[in-house]
Amino acid sequence: PDWLLSPDGRPYLDAIFQKNQRRVFNLLEHPVLPPTLATPTVTYKLFVSGKSGVGKSALVATLAGTSVPSTHNETLGIEVTTVYWPAKIRASGRPVIFQLHFWD
């Protein structure tokens, strides 16, 4: 569980953080790693559904590291937020980067 804070995992964490805050990646951007640390990216699409005003957008904003709106505004249509997260697979011992597309 502490792999990200270890010397081996720190470069992966640094690729998604900037000045101790999670970087917001736009549509065509992704974390940049040195060629020696190149790792596969595993993509998931996560659909967030529920009643109005329960905190779906606030949950996605928290996971993405962006500010949570202080007032309630109904989300019009679908808002897609992309979050990258590095992890080390226990079985293989190899790092991967998860690309999570939250559809809110």
Secondary structure by P-SEA (a helix, b strand, c coil): ccccccccaaaaaaaaccccbbbbbccccccccccccbbbbbbbbbbbbbcccccaaaaaaaaacccccccccccccbbbbbbbbbbbbccccbbbbbbbbbcc
